[in-house]
Amino acid sequence: MHKGFLLFSLLFLLSCGPDYILDKTYEIEQQKWTYADTLNFEVNIVDSLKIYNLYLDIEHSTEFPNQNMYVMIHTQFPSGKRISERVSLEMANKIGVWFGDCNSEWCNFRIPIQQGAFFNALGKHTFTIEQYMRVDALPGVKSISFKIEDTGTVRS
């Protein structure tokens, strides 16, 4: 009985993780993110009342040459309308200590892009992320993930 309860508890806890409606990762070739490497993420929204959290997960080298990284985030709505926003992703504090979970070579860092977001339009939304730094082949970027988490709540 005790073993069965333990197994059930473990399975229950593992099944209670985040509910992502989008979870896509791009591995960056040779760990150099170029201007040509635009990353497209598509999601089909079927409920305009649900509330979501949007995240970027970045895996970068501990030798990454900057404290932050500028990206352009383009959002294309089902209507075809497109908006763009330049975002500074703060990856280290002012004295150079990396945020996130690091080992001797790589850091994994989650950046909240928007909390409590909702979509007014149903249908396909496309998010395009481009690196927007002053150097074309930005070294030390291993992967970029975009995640949209269903919070389990709805707006009223």
trRosetta pair geometry for C-beta under 8 A, 3 or more apart (Angstrom, degrees):
i j d omega theta_ij theta_ji phi_ij phi_ji
1 4 5.8 -58 -149 37 30 112
1 5 6.4 30 156 -19 65 106
2 5 5.9 -55 -150 35 30 111
2 6 6.4 31 152 -19 64 107
3 6 5.6 -55 -149 37 32 113
3 7 6.3 32 154 -18 66 107
4 7 5.8 -54 -145 37 31 110
4 8 6.2 31 156 -17 65 107
5 8 5.7 -55 -146 39 30 111
5 9 6.2 32 155 -21 65 107
6 9 5.8 -54 -146 35 28 112
6 10 6.4 28 155 -18 63 107
7 10 5.8 -55 -148 36 29 111
7 11 6.4 27 156 -14 64 107
8 11 5.9 -58 -148 40 30 109
8 12 6.2 33 154 -22 65 108
9 12 5.7 -55 -147 35 29 114
9 13 6.4 27 156 -17 64 106
10 13 5.9 -55 -148 37 30 109
10 14 6.4 26 156 -16 64 109
11 14 5.8 -57 -145 39 31 110
11 15 6.3 24 159 -17 65 111
12 15 6.0 -64 -148 38 27 106
12 16 6.6 25 155 -25 63 112
13 16 5.9 -61 -151 29 32 113
14 17 7.0 -16 -179 -29 43 105
18 147 7.9 41 126 168 145 135
18 149 5.0 -58 -174 -130 118 118
19 149 6.6 102 69 -162 56 70
19 150 4.5 -50 101 56 109 104
19 152 6.8 99 32 -58 136 91
20 23 4.0 61 126 -46 153 111
20 147 5.3 -67 -129 -160 128 96
20 148 6.4 113 -159 70 76 51
20 149 5.5 -47 -95 -96 67 59
20 150 7.3 176 -107 4 14 80
21 43 6.0 79 122 -155 102 125
21 52 7.2 -69 25 -114 122 129
21 148 5.1 -46 59 94 90 107
21 149 7.7 153 10 -119 77 12
21 150 5.4 87 -32 -43 104 103
22 41 6.1 91 173 173 137 112
22 42 7.9 -169 -120 89 129 33
22 43 4.3 -73 -60 -85 131 121
22 146 6.5 -22 129 112 117 90
22 147 6.3 174 95 -145 74 35
22 148 4.1 48 38 24 103 103
23 145 7.0 3 -168 -176 64 115
23 147 5.0 23 -106 -114 72 90
23 148 7.9 -125 -55 34 59 59
24 41 5.4 175 55 -121 133 97
24 145 6.6 172 89 -148 39 71
24 146 5.9 -5 59 53 88 85
24 147 8.0 176 24 -78 54 55
25 57 7.5 -43 -103 73 99 116
25 143 5.5 11 -176 178 107 123
25 144 7.2 163 -151 85 61 38
25 145 4.1 -28 -96 -93 81 94
26 37 7.8 150 149 174 142 108
26 39 4.9 -127 -1 -123 156 117
26 143 6.4 169 86 -153 48 72
26 144 5.3 -5 55 59 98 86
26 145 7.6 179 19 -80 61 46
27 142 7.1 -38 -149 163 71 66
27 143 5.1 -36 -106 -97 51 98
28 31 5.8 80 95 -117 105 31
28 32 6.9 -173 150 52 110 27
28 33 5.0 -53 -143 -76 140 81
28 37 6.7 69 -133 169 86 161
28 141 4.9 28 38 109 168 91
28 142 6.0 179 41 179 102 13
28 143 6.1 -157 -2 -83 85 35
28 144 6.8 70 -49 -7 108 92
29 32 7.1 -44 92 51 67 76
29 37 7.4 -160 24 -98 98 135
31 61 6.7 70 179 -40 138 116
31 139 6.6 43 123 -163 90 61
31 140 6.0 19 161 -104 110 13
31 141 6.1 159 -168 62 64 42
31 142 5.2 -18 -111 -87 97 60
32 137 4.2 3 174 -177 121 96
32 138 6.5 150 -163 66 58 41
32 139 5.4 -21 -104 -97 83 57
32 141 7.3 99 -118 43 13 89
33 37 5.5 -120 -157 68 65 140
33 131 4.6 113 127 -32 120 149
33 137 7.5 143 66 -158 34 44
33 138 4.5 -23 60 58 90 105
33 141 4.3 -11 -22 62 117 143
33 144 7.6 70 -105 -29 137 126
34 37 4.9 105 56 -5 73 101
34 131 7.5 162 107 45 9 127
34 136 5.5 17 -145 159 80 82
34 137 5.1 -16 -88 -96 87 65
34 138 7.4 -176 -76 14 32 74
35 130 6.9 32 -153 -173 58 110
35 131 6.8 -108 -91 67 47 90
35 136 5.2 -58 -11 -142 104 83
37 130 7.9 144 86 -132 59 66
37 131 7.3 28 70 6 100 108
38 128 5.5 1 176 -172 111 106
38 129 7.3 155 -164 73 63 41
38 130 5.1 -27 -111 -86 83 93
39 128 6.8 150 77 -157 50 53
39 129 4.6 -20 62 59 107 93
39 130 7.5 -179 20 -72 75 44
39 144 5.8 -100 -64 87 172 132
39 146 7.3 153 132 -21 123 121
40 126 6.1 -18 -162 -168 97 107
40 127 7.4 147 -156 80 46 49
40 128 5.2 -16 -99 -101 70 81
41 126 7.0 147 76 -158 47 55
41 127 4.5 -17 63 62 103 98
41 128 7.6 -175 22 -76 71 35
41 129 7.4 29 -2 -5 111 104
41 146 4.4 -72 -69 68 166 144
42 124 5.9 -12 -167 -162 106 102
42 125 7.2 157 -151 81 55 46
42 126 5.0 -21 -98 -101 79 78
42 127 7.8 -171 -75 23 33 67
43 124 7.4 153 80 -146 35 55
43 125 5.4 -17 63 60 85 94
43 127 7.7 19 6 -1 103 104
43 148 5.9 3 -88 25 166 151
44 123 6.7 -59 -147 -174 73 28
44 124 5.4 -31 -97 -87 72 65
44 125 7.8 165 -96 17 23 72
45 48 6.9 73 148 -80 120 63
45 78 8.0 -113 43 -37 105 123
45 119 4.4 -74 -142 85 165 157
45 121 7.1 98 71 96 134 58
45 122 5.6 -138 99 -135 89 46
45 123 6.5 -7 52 45 84 31
45 124 7.9 175 14 -83 75 15
45 125 5.9 41 -16 -8 113 115
46 122 6.3 51 -126 -147 29 104
47 50 4.7 70 100 -12 113 110
47 122 7.8 58 -43 -106 14 101
47 154 8.0 -74 150 -113 121 109
48 118 6.8 76 -179 168 59 103
48 119 5.8 -106 -122 91 70 72
48 120 5.9 45 -153 -150 123 24
48 121 7.1 106 -100 6 121 6
48 122 6.0 -85 -47 -60 103 82
49 118 7.3 -30 -165 -149 16 130
49 154 4.3 17 143 -159 101 111
49 155 5.7 -142 -162 45 64 77
50 118 6.8 162 85 -126 46 89
50 150 6.0 -35 177 -140 133 94
50 151 7.6 157 177 40 83 80
50 153 7.6 120 -154 83 58 43
50 154 5.7 -53 -95 -102 41 76
51 116 5.6 -25 -170 -148 119 54
51 117 7.0 136 -162 67 64 37
51 118 5.5 -49 -103 -72 60 95
51 151 4.8 -36 96 41 92 128
51 153 4.8 -21 42 84 123 90
51 154 6.3 179 -9 -111 91 21
51 155 5.8 117 -63 -45 103 83
52 117 4.9 -42 71 71 86 92
52 118 6.9 139 17 -88 84 43
52 119 7.7 23 13 -20 129 94
52 148 5.2 -2 -177 -177 137 92
52 149 6.1 145 -162 72 75 50
52 150 6.0 -42 -103 -97 83 41
52 151 6.3 -168 -106 -13 25 91
53 112 6.7 -56 -175 -138 104 100
53 114 7.2 -169 -151 95 47 56
53 115 5.1 0 -120 -121 93 61
53 116 7.2 24 -85 -27 73 37
53 117 7.0 134 -100 18 25 95
53 148 7.5 161 79 -157 44 47
53 149 4.4 -11 57 56 94 110
53 151 6.0 96 -17 -66 94 102
54 112 7.4 100 79 -167 57 60
54 113 4.2 -59 109 66 103 110
54 114 4.5 29 39 46 114 86
54 115 7.9 -128 32 -64 66 34
54 117 5.7 15 -14 11 108 149
54 146 7.6 -13 -168 -171 89 87
54 147 7.3 160 -154 86 45 56
54 148 5.5 -14 -102 -105 74 74
54 149 7.7 -159 -72 19 28 77
55 110 5.4 -15 -170 -167 127 98
55 111 6.6 144 -160 72 70 46
55 112 5.8 -44 -101 -104 78 46
55 113 6.2 -177 -100 3 19 90
55 145 7.9 5 110 105 93 93
55 146 7.4 160 86 -156 55 43
55 147 4.5 -9 60 60 101 102
55 148 7.9 -176 23 -77 72 31
55 149 6.9 39 -2 -13 112 110
56 71 7.9 153 -117 38 167 162
56 89 6.9 -73 80 -113 143 137
56 110 7.4 156 83 -155 46 49
56 111 4.7 -12 61 58 95 102
56 113 5.7 86 -16 -51 92 112
56 129 7.4 130 -112 -119 125 158
56 144 6.7 -28 -166 -164 99 89
56 145 7.0 144 -163 78 48 56
56 146 6.0 -21 -104 -101 66 65
56 147 7.9 179 -83 21 21 78
57 108 6.7 -3 -175 -171 100 88
57 109 7.1 159 -155 82 54 43
57 110 5.2 -22 -100 -98 78 72
57 111 7.7 180 -82 18 30 71
57 143 7.8 -5 109 111 92 97
57 144 7.4 146 79 -163 59 39
57 145 3.9 -3 54 56 106 111
57 146 7.9 -149 21 -65 76 22
57 147 6.6 47 -15 -8 108 116
58 69 7.4 160 -137 39 163 149
58 89 7.0 102 -23 153 152 151
58 91 7.1 -71 83 -109 144 118
58 100 7.9 -101 70 -77 85 160
58 107 8.0 15 105 101 86 91
58 108 7.6 165 85 -151 45 43
58 109 5.1 -18 61 63 90 96
58 111 6.8 24 -1 -5 109 113
58 141 7.0 -59 -165 -141 101 93
58 143 7.5 171 -152 88 39 57
58 144 5.9 -4 -106 -108 71 69
58 145 7.8 -147 -63 27 34 73
59 106 5.8 7 -177 -177 93 119
59 107 7.1 173 -149 84 49 48
59 108 5.2 -14 -100 -99 82 72
59 109 7.8 164 -84 20 35 71
59 141 7.7 106 82 -168 58 53
59 142 4.2 -59 107 68 103 111
59 143 4.4 28 38 45 116 90
59 144 7.9 -134 25 -63 73 36
60 64 4.6 19 156 -64 122 139
60 91 6.9 -7 44 -160 151 148
60 106 7.0 155 82 -152 27 71
60 107 5.5 -17 63 57 77 95
60 109 7.2 -22 20 16 103 117
60 140 5.3 50 -171 141 88 91
60 141 5.3 -29 -107 -106 89 54
60 142 6.4 -170 -93 9 29 85
61 64 5.0 148 68 -49 77 73
61 105 6.7 -54 -139 172 73 66
61 106 6.3 -53 -105 -101 40 61
61 107 7.7 22 111 14 8 86
61 139 7.4 -30 27 141 140 82
61 140 3.5 -99 31 -147 114 94
61 141 7.7 -82 0 -49 86 27
61 142 7.0 122 -47 -35 71 100
62 98 6.7 -95 -126 -30 74 150
62 102 5.9 98 -91 -164 107 124
62 103 7.9 -114 -44 80 130 47
62 104 6.8 -97 9 164 156 31
62 105 5.9 -143 8 -165 109 15
62 106 6.7 -104 -28 -65 84 14
62 107 6.0 115 -80 -30 70 98
63 139 8.0 -41 107 125 99 112
63 140 5.8 -145 83 -105 75 129
64 91 6.9 -45 99 118 150 151
64 107 7.7 -75 -2 31 127 121
64 139 7.5 -178 -124 102 55 72
64 140 3.9 178 -95 126 68 147
64 141 7.4 73 -112 -63 114 65
65 139 6.7 63 -8 64 113 102
65 140 6.8 162 -7 8 74 143
66 69 6.2 125 86 -73 131 65
66 91 7.4 80 102 44 81 126
66 133 7.3 -147 -21 -127 161 134
67 90 7.1 -14 143 -150 86 68
67 91 6.4 176 168 58 39 82
67 92 4.5 -104 -143 60 72 103
67 93 7.8 -84 -156 79 114 14
67 94 7.4 34 -149 -110 152 33
67 96 6.7 -97 -96 -101 99 58
68 88 5.1 12 166 -179 140 94
68 89 5.9 156 -166 77 79 50
68 90 5.0 -37 -103 -103 105 46
68 91 5.8 159 -108 10 38 85
68 92 7.6 -123 -55 34 55 75
69 88 7.6 150 75 -158 34 53
69 89 4.7 -17 62 58 86 109
69 91 6.1 48 -4 -26 96 129
69 131 7.0 -60 180 -138 108 93
69 133 6.5 -57 -149 -64 70 116
69 138 7.4 88 -135 -178 111 151
69 141 7.8 97 -121 -86 155 125
70 86 6.2 -3 -170 -174 106 98
70 87 7.1 155 -152 80 57 42
70 88 5.5 -30 -95 -99 74 65
70 89 7.4 -179 -85 14 21 79
70 131 7.5 92 86 -174 64 59
70 132 4.2 -83 122 83 100 95
70 133 5.6 146 47 -77 94 60
71 86 7.5 167 88 -152 37 54
71 87 5.5 -18 64 61 84 93
71 89 6.2 33 3 -18 109 117
71 129 5.5 -5 178 -167 130 92
71 130 6.4 151 -162 76 75 44
71 131 5.9 -53 -105 -110 76 39
71 132 5.5 139 -129 10 17 101
72 84 5.8 -5 -176 -170 104 108
72 85 7.3 156 -155 79 59 35
72 86 5.5 -33 -98 -96 71 65
72 87 7.7 146 -105 16 22 77
72 128 8.0 -7 108 107 91 87
72 129 7.3 160 80 -152 54 44
72 130 4.6 -5 52 57 101 100
72 132 4.7 106 -28 -58 86 132
73 84 7.1 158 82 -153 44 57
73 85 5.4 -18 60 62 92 87
73 87 5.7 20 -3 -1 114 125
73 113 7.2 129 -101 -153 168 133
73 127 6.5 -18 -167 -166 93 97
73 128 7.4 151 -157 77 43 51
73 129 5.6 -9 -104 -102 71 77
74 82 5.9 3 -177 -175 102 108
74 83 7.2 170 -152 87 56 40
74 84 4.7 -20 -100 -99 77 85
74 126 8.0 -6 108 111 92 88
74 127 7.1 150 79 -159 55 45
74 128 4.2 -9 57 57 108 101
74 129 7.8 -157 24 -69 73 33
74 130 7.6 37 -7 -1 106 104
75 82 6.8 167 84 -151 46 59
75 83 5.3 -6 55 58 96 87
75 84 7.7 -178 18 -81 65 38
75 85 8.0 14 -2 7 102 101
75 125 6.7 -14 -167 -174 90 103
75 126 7.4 154 -156 82 42 52
75 127 5.7 -12 -102 -103 70 72
76 80 7.1 -23 -170 -152 98 29
76 81 7.4 164 -150 87 55 41
76 82 4.6 -19 -98 -99 78 92
76 125 6.9 161 81 -160 58 52
76 126 4.3 -2 53 56 108 99
76 127 7.9 -157 22 -69 72 29
76 128 7.3 43 -10 -8 105 106
77 80 7.1 -36 75 31 75 20
77 81 4.9 1 41 61 116 89
77 82 7.4 -159 11 -78 74 42
77 121 5.5 79 -174 46 110 148
77 125 6.1 -14 -117 -113 46 84
78 121 4.9 -153 33 141 113 128
78 122 6.9 -4 -9 91 163 41
78 123 3.2 73 -104 84 144 132
78 124 5.7 117 -97 52 85 59
78 125 6.8 -57 -41 -68 76 63
79 121 6.4 -107 -24 -125 96 162
86 132 6.0 -122 -134 110 97 166
87 113 7.4 -9 -149 -134 168 90
89 111 5.3 -44 -144 -109 104 171
90 99 7.2 66 119 -2 81 142
90 111 8.0 144 50 -121 62 121
91 98 6.5 -26 151 -140 82 78
91 99 6.1 -141 -172 35 37 99
91 100 7.6 -25 -159 -2 75 122
91 107 7.7 115 -179 100 106 145
91 109 6.1 116 -138 89 83 174
92 96 5.4 2 158 -150 140 32
92 97 6.0 157 -162 73 90 32
92 98 5.0 -50 -97 -96 93 45
92 99 6.3 -154 -92 -7 34 77
93 96 7.2 -48 70 21 67 17
93 97 5.0 1 35 53 107 90
93 99 7.1 112 -38 -54 77 88
98 102 5.1 86 80 -50 138 143
98 107 4.8 -109 164 -104 149 157
98 109 7.2 -116 172 -69 99 128
99 107 7.9 97 77 174 46 136
99 109 5.5 83 98 -132 87 122
100 107 4.8 97 90 172 126 102
100 108 5.5 -162 175 89 121 42
100 109 3.0 -88 -67 -89 143 79
100 110 7.0 140 -110 11 98 57
101 107 6.8 151 78 -157 41 64
101 108 4.9 -13 61 58 96 94
101 109 7.5 -176 23 -73 61 53
102 106 7.0 -163 -142 104 66 37
102 107 4.0 -25 -93 -98 92 86
102 108 7.7 -177 -76 20 46 58
103 106 6.1 18 45 52 93 70
103 107 8.0 -170 21 -78 54 47
106 142 6.3 -11 -129 -5 124 152
112 115 5.6 3 -179 -51 132 97
114 117 4.4 64 120 -58 121 123
116 151 7.6 8 -97 -29 50 161
118 155 5.5 -39 -66 -18 159 135
119 122 7.6 114 119 -82 115 37
119 125 6.5 -112 -127 -45 138 148
121 125 7.7 132 79 -72 102 102
127 146 6.1 -174 90 -177 136 160
129 144 6.6 -145 98 151 142 146
129 146 6.7 175 -17 -66 138 128
131 138 5.2 -127 170 5 157 144
131 141 7.5 -150 -85 -6 140 169
133 138 5.2 97 40 -89 143 125
135 138 5.7 125 86 -85 99 65
138 141 5.8 35 107 -6 103 125
141 144 7.0 7 173 -48 116 97
